[in-house]
Amino acid sequence: MSSEYYSATLLCFLYLLTLILFEKLPYSQEKAAGGCHICKRIWALLQIHARQCKQKNCPVPKCMAIRDHSRRIALQQQAMDDRRRQEMNRTYAAATAAR
């Protein structure tokens, strides 16, 4: 069996899981606690898929939304790291100038 077969099967599987998740989600009694273990597993699978997916029109529901969210979080983290690095450089320059 080829890798194309496996990726198509995986897409079908993820698609069915997300349909189950979005059907079940409004009725889930454990939303406040972060969801039931089934919902958490499905969301984890969706996130793993979204991180690796490169398709523009992916058939897996919420793939683009998860990808965009991950990209925004990464950009925020990078901006925070840049600000921290600039402050450390400024502190280091002030300490060496004081010597």
N, CA and C atoms as an extended XYZ file, in Angstrom:
297
Properties=species:S:1:pos:R:3:atomname:S:1:resname:S:1:resid:I:1 pbc="F F F"
N         0.838       -1.181        0.000 N   MET     1
C         0.000        0.000        0.000 CA  MET     1
C         0.881        1.242        0.000 C   MET     1
N         0.451        2.237       -0.717 N   SER     2
C         1.272        3.426       -0.869 CA  SER     2
C         1.010        4.430        0.249 C   SER     2
N         1.895        5.406        0.323 N   SER     3
C         1.736        6.441        1.340 CA  SER     3
C         0.532        7.327        1.035 C   SER     3
N         0.173        7.426       -0.259 N   GLU     4
C        -1.016        8.200       -0.628 CA  GLU     4
C        -2.265        7.568       -0.030 C   GLU     4
N        -2.315        6.244       -0.012 N   TYR     5
C        -3.460        5.549        0.568 CA  TYR     5
C        -3.552        5.853        2.054 C   TYR     5
N        -2.411        5.799        2.739 N   TYR     6
C        -2.407        6.049        4.174 CA  TYR     6
C        -2.794        7.486        4.490 C   TYR     6
N        -2.294        8.454        3.713 N   SER     7
C        -2.638        9.843        3.997 CA  SER     7
C        -4.109       10.111        3.696 C   SER     7
N        -4.652        9.492        2.654 N   ALA     8
C        -6.085        9.652        2.357 CA  ALA     8
C        -6.925        9.009        3.457 C   ALA     8
N        -6.501        7.856        3.931 N   THR     9
C        -7.220        7.182        5.016 CA  THR     9
C        -7.166        8.017        6.284 C   THR     9
N        -6.016        8.596        6.566 N   LEU    10
C        -5.868        9.437        7.750 CA  LEU    10
C        -6.764       10.670        7.646 C   LEU    10
N        -6.820       11.290        6.463 N   LEU    11
C        -7.688       12.443        6.284 CA  LEU    11
C        -9.151       12.075        6.514 C   LEU    11
N        -9.569       10.936        5.997 N   CYS    12
C       -10.943       10.483        6.212 CA  CYS    12
C       -11.196       10.263        7.699 C   CYS    12
N       -10.246        9.647        8.364 N   PHE    13
C       -10.373        9.369        9.790 CA  PHE    13
C       -10.477       10.671       10.586 C   PHE    13
N        -9.606       11.639       10.289 N   LEU    14
C        -9.648       12.918       10.986 CA  LEU    14
C       -10.950       13.653       10.703 C   LEU    14
N       -11.405       13.571        9.460 N   TYR    15
C       -12.656       14.220        9.097 CA  TYR    15
C       -13.820       13.638        9.896 C   TYR    15
N       -13.878       12.325        9.988 N   LEU    16
C       -14.951       11.687       10.753 CA  LEU    16
C       -14.851       12.026       12.244 C   LEU    16
N       -13.643       12.031       12.771 N   LEU    17
C       -13.473       12.380       14.179 CA  LEU    17
C       -13.929       13.805       14.469 C   LEU    17
N       -13.613       14.730       13.571 N   THR    18
C       -14.026       16.113       13.816 CA  THR    18
C       -15.533       16.257       13.703 C   THR    18
N       -16.146       15.524       12.814 N   LEU    19
C       -17.607       15.564       12.744 CA  LEU    19
C       -18.218       15.073       14.050 C   LEU    19
N       -17.645       14.004       14.585 N   ILE    20
C       -18.128       13.487       15.869 CA  ILE    20
C       -17.904       14.527       16.963 C   ILE    20
N       -16.735       15.151       16.969 N   LEU    21
C       -16.419       16.143       17.988 CA  LEU    21
C       -17.393       17.314       17.935 C   LEU    21
N       -17.629       17.859       16.749 N   PHE    22
C       -18.477       19.042       16.652 CA  PHE    22
C       -19.947       18.705       16.857 C   PHE    22
N       -20.314       17.454       16.655 N   GLU    23
C       -21.667       17.021       16.978 CA  GLU    23
C       -21.812       16.870       18.486 C   GLU    23
N       -20.782       16.350       19.128 N   LYS    24
C       -20.815       16.039       20.551 CA  LYS    24
C       -20.568       17.264       21.410 C   LYS    24
N       -19.754       18.187       20.929 N   LEU    25
C       -19.294       19.318       21.726 CA  LEU    25
C       -20.413       20.131       22.379 C   LEU    25
N       -21.479       20.502       21.670 N   PRO    26
C       -22.509       21.311       22.331 CA  PRO    26
C       -23.182       20.590       23.500 C   PRO    26
N       -23.140       19.271       23.495 N   TYR    27
C       -23.826       18.504       24.532 CA  TYR    27
C       -22.881       17.980       25.607 C   TYR    27
N       -21.594       18.239       25.450 N   SER    28
C       -20.620       17.732       26.412 CA  SER    28
C       -20.821       18.410       27.757 C   SER    28
N       -20.890       17.618       28.809 N   GLN    29
C       -21.123       18.136       30.148 CA  GLN    29
C       -19.814       18.584       30.804 C   GLN    29
N       -18.689       18.276       30.215 N   GLU    30
C       -17.392       18.540       30.851 CA  GLU    30
C       -16.649       19.699       30.196 C   GLU    30
N       -17.368       20.627       29.578 N   LYS    31
C       -16.708       21.731       28.896 CA  LYS    31
C       -15.894       22.593       29.855 C   LYS    31
N       -16.433       22.847       31.037 N   ALA    32
C       -15.744       23.708       32.001 CA  ALA    32
C       -14.433       23.097       32.471 C   ALA    32
N       -14.355       21.780       32.487 N   ALA    33
C       -13.149       21.094       32.938 CA  ALA    33
C       -12.170       20.849       31.792 C   ALA    33
N       -12.411       21.439       30.630 N   GLY    34
C       -11.523       21.262       29.495 CA  GLY    34
C       -11.985       20.185       28.541 C   GLY    34
N       -13.116       19.584       28.789 N   GLY    35
C       -13.651       18.567       27.893 CA  GLY    35
C       -13.357       17.163       28.382 C   GLY    35
N       -14.068       16.233       27.818 N   CYS    36
C       -13.863       14.835       28.191 CA  CYS    36
C       -12.594       14.304       27.525 C   CYS    36
N       -12.179       13.132       27.905 N   HIS    37
C       -10.928       12.582       27.367 CA  HIS    37
C       -11.041       12.308       25.866 C   HIS    37
N       -12.227       12.018       25.371 N   ILE    38
C       -12.398       11.786       23.934 CA  ILE    38
C       -12.194       13.094       23.169 C   ILE    38
N       -12.829       14.162       23.664 N   CYS    39
C       -12.669       15.468       23.015 CA  CYS    39
C       -11.209       15.914       23.023 C   CYS    39
N       -10.542       15.714       24.151 N   LYS    40
C        -9.130       16.113       24.252 CA  LYS    40
C        -8.267       15.351       23.253 C   LYS    40
N        -8.541       14.070       23.103 N   ARG    41
C        -7.764       13.263       22.149 CA  ARG    41
C        -8.005       13.731       20.718 C   ARG    41
N        -9.272       14.011       20.394 N   ILE    42
C        -9.581       14.455       19.031 CA  ILE    42
C        -8.927       15.805       18.763 C   ILE    42
N        -9.003       16.738       19.724 N   TRP    43
C        -8.344       18.028       19.539 CA  TRP    43
C        -6.839       17.857       19.381 C   TRP    43
N        -6.251       16.940       20.126 N   ALA    44
C        -4.810       16.689       19.996 CA  ALA    44
C        -4.481       16.185       18.598 C   ALA    44
N        -5.293       15.264       18.081 N   LEU    45
C        -5.077       14.760       16.719 CA  LEU    45
C        -5.209       15.882       15.691 C   LEU    45
N        -6.201       16.742       15.889 N   LEU    46
C        -6.379       17.868       14.965 CA  LEU    46
C        -5.181       18.814       15.005 C   LEU    46
N        -4.667       19.069       16.191 N   GLN    47
C        -3.513       19.955       16.299 CA  GLN    47
C        -2.274       19.344       15.668 C   GLN    47
N        -2.074       18.065       15.866 N   ILE    48
C        -0.936       17.386       15.232 CA  ILE    48
C        -1.065       17.454       13.720 C   ILE    48
N        -2.274       17.196       13.233 N   HIS    49
C        -2.502       17.266       11.785 CA  HIS    49
C        -2.234       18.677       11.271 C   HIS    49
N        -2.778       19.692       11.952 N   ALA    50
C        -2.649       21.074       11.490 CA  ALA    50
C        -1.196       21.529       11.458 C   ALA    50
N        -0.383       21.055       12.404 N   ARG    51
C         1.035       21.428       12.414 CA  ARG    51
C         1.769       20.894       11.198 C   ARG    51
N         1.347       19.732       10.720 N   GLN    52
C         2.052       19.090        9.617 CA  GLN    52
C         1.416       19.357        8.257 C   GLN    52
N         0.185       19.834        8.241 N   CYS    53
C        -0.561       20.010        7.000 CA  CYS    53
C        -0.037       21.210        6.211 C   CYS    53
N         0.096       21.044        4.916 N   LYS    54
C         0.567       22.115        4.044 CA  LYS    54
C        -0.456       22.468        2.965 C   LYS    54
N        -1.612       21.819        2.987 N   GLN    55
C        -2.628       22.060        1.953 CA  GLN    55
C        -3.339       23.382        2.197 C   GLN    55
N        -3.654       24.077        1.105 N   LYS    56
C        -4.388       25.331        1.229 CA  LYS    56
C        -5.865       25.091        1.501 C   LYS    56
N        -6.440       24.077        0.882 N   ASN    57
C        -7.854       23.750        1.074 CA  ASN    57
C        -7.972       22.374        1.703 C   ASN    57
N        -7.559       22.263        2.926 N   CYS    58
C        -7.577       20.981        3.612 CA  CYS    58
C        -9.013       20.595        3.954 C   CYS    58
N        -9.398       19.347        3.709 N   PRO    59
C       -10.775       18.929        4.000 CA  PRO    59
C       -11.053       18.700        5.481 C   PRO    59
N       -10.027       18.679        6.309 N   VAL    60
C       -10.229       18.455        7.740 CA  VAL    60
C       -10.789       19.739        8.348 C   VAL    60
N       -11.941       19.667        9.012 N   PRO    61
C       -12.532       20.875        9.603 CA  PRO    61
C       -11.603       21.496       10.644 C   PRO    61
N       -11.598       22.815       10.655 N   LYS    62
C       -10.818       23.618       11.610 CA  LYS    62
C        -9.312       23.542       11.408 C   LYS    62
N        -8.843       22.904       10.364 N   CYS    63
C        -7.400       22.793       10.135 CA  CYS    63
C        -6.778       24.179        9.953 C   CYS    63
N        -7.379       24.992        9.083 N   MET    64
C        -6.831       26.334        8.842 CA  MET    64
C        -6.914       27.204       10.094 C   MET    64
N        -8.002       27.087       10.849 N   ALA    65
C        -8.149       27.892       12.066 CA  ALA    65
C        -7.084       27.518       13.091 C   ALA    65
N        -6.839       26.240       13.250 N   ILE    66
C        -5.813       25.787       14.200 CA  ILE    66
C        -4.436       26.222       13.726 C   ILE    66
N        -4.194       26.122       12.409 N   ARG    67
C        -2.908       26.547       11.850 CA  ARG    67
C        -2.677       28.042       12.062 C   ARG    67
N        -3.724       28.849       11.787 N   ASP    68
C        -3.609       30.296       11.979 CA  ASP    68
C        -3.373       30.642       13.443 C   ASP    68
N        -4.078       29.964       14.329 N   HIS    69
C        -3.901       30.204       15.760 CA  HIS    69
C        -2.474       29.856       16.189 C   HIS    69
N        -1.965       28.728       15.735 N   SER    70
C        -0.592       28.324       16.070 CA  SER    70
C         0.418       29.332       15.537 C   SER    70
N         0.165       29.841       14.341 N   ARG    71
C         1.066       30.827       13.741 CA  ARG    71
C         1.053       32.125       14.557 C   ARG    71
N        -0.138       32.571       14.987 N   ARG    72
C        -0.236       33.782       15.802 CA  ARG    72
C         0.481       33.615       17.139 C   ARG    72
N         0.312       32.466       17.761 N   ILE    73
C         0.985       32.199       19.041 CA  ILE    73
C         2.499       32.213       18.850 C   ILE    73
N         2.982       31.605       17.767 N   ALA    74
C         4.429       31.581       17.496 CA  ALA    74
C         4.964       32.992       17.260 C   ALA    74
N         4.202       33.834       16.551 N   LEU    75
C         4.633       35.209       16.324 CA  LEU    75
C         4.660       36.010       17.622 C   LEU    75
N         3.672       35.795       18.486 N   GLN    76
C         3.668       36.466       19.781 CA  GLN    76
C         4.868       36.043       20.618 C   GLN    76
N         5.165       34.767       20.598 N   GLN    77
C         6.306       34.254       21.354 CA  GLN    77
C         7.619       34.822       20.816 C   GLN    77
N         7.722       34.914       19.495 N   GLN    78
C         8.932       35.462       18.889 CA  GLN    78
C         9.092       36.941       19.252 C   GLN    78
N         7.992       37.691       19.247 N   ALA    79
C         8.057       39.102       19.618 CA  ALA    79
C         8.477       39.255       21.076 C   ALA    79
N         7.954       38.398       21.938 N   MET    80
C         8.324       38.444       23.351 CA  MET    80
C         9.809       38.113       23.532 C   MET    80
N        10.281       37.117       22.811 N   ASP    81
C        11.704       36.757       22.884 CA  ASP    81
C        12.586       37.903       22.386 C   ASP    81
N        12.157       38.568       21.312 N   ASP    82
C        12.927       39.695       20.778 CA  ASP    82
C        13.000       40.839       21.782 C   ASP    82
N        11.865       41.146       22.429 N   ARG    83
C        11.858       42.206       23.443 CA  ARG    83
C        12.769       41.845       24.613 C   ARG    83
N        12.712       40.603       25.039 N   ARG    84
C        13.564       40.151       26.145 CA  ARG    84
C        15.039       40.254       25.758 C   ARG    84
N        15.368       39.853       24.545 N   ARG    85
C        16.755       39.913       24.069 CA  ARG    85
C        17.241       41.362       23.981 C   ARG    85
N        16.389       42.266       23.486 N   GLN    86
C        16.765       43.677       23.408 CA  GLN    86
C        17.032       44.257       24.790 C   GLN    86
N        16.181       43.898       25.748 N   GLU    87
C        16.367       44.400       27.114 CA  GLU    87
C        17.661       43.867       27.724 C   GLU    87
N        17.973       42.610       27.471 N   MET    88
C        19.230       42.046       27.982 CA  MET    88
C        20.421       42.733       27.342 C   MET    88
N        20.335       42.998       26.033 N   ASN    89
C        21.428       43.696       25.353 CA  ASN    89
C        21.594       45.109       25.908 C   ASN    89
N        20.475       45.778       26.163 N   ARG    90
C        20.520       47.132       26.719 CA  ARG    90
C        21.144       47.112       28.119 C   ARG    90
N        20.765       46.135       28.934 N   THR    91
C        21.303       46.002       30.289 CA  THR    91
C        22.794       45.705       30.241 C   THR    91
N        23.179       44.802       29.342 N   TYR    92
C        24.594       44.445       29.207 CA  TYR    92
C        25.428       45.642       28.728 C   TYR    92
N        24.880       46.405       27.770 N   ALA    93
C        25.606       47.577       27.264 CA  ALA    93
C        25.763       48.626       28.356 C   ALA    93
N        24.729       48.809       29.175 N   ALA    94
C        24.810       49.791       30.262 CA  ALA    94
C        25.829       49.346       31.316 C   ALA    94
N        25.894       48.052       31.594 N   ALA    95
C        26.839       47.531       32.593 CA  ALA    95
C        28.268       47.663       32.102 C   ALA    95
N        28.513       47.416       30.826 N   THR    96
C        29.892       47.519       30.297 CA  THR    96
C        30.296       48.976       30.160 C   THR    96
N        29.339       49.873       29.899 N   ALA    97
C        29.660       51.300       29.794 CA  ALA    97
C        29.973       51.891       31.157 C   ALA    97
N        29.416       51.329       32.216 N   ALA    98
C        29.639       51.838       33.575 CA  ALA    98
C        31.013       51.450       34.115 C   ALA    98
N        31.653       50.489       33.520 N   ARG    99
C        32.973       50.026       34.002 CA  ARG    99
C        34.031       50.983       33.669 C   ARG    99
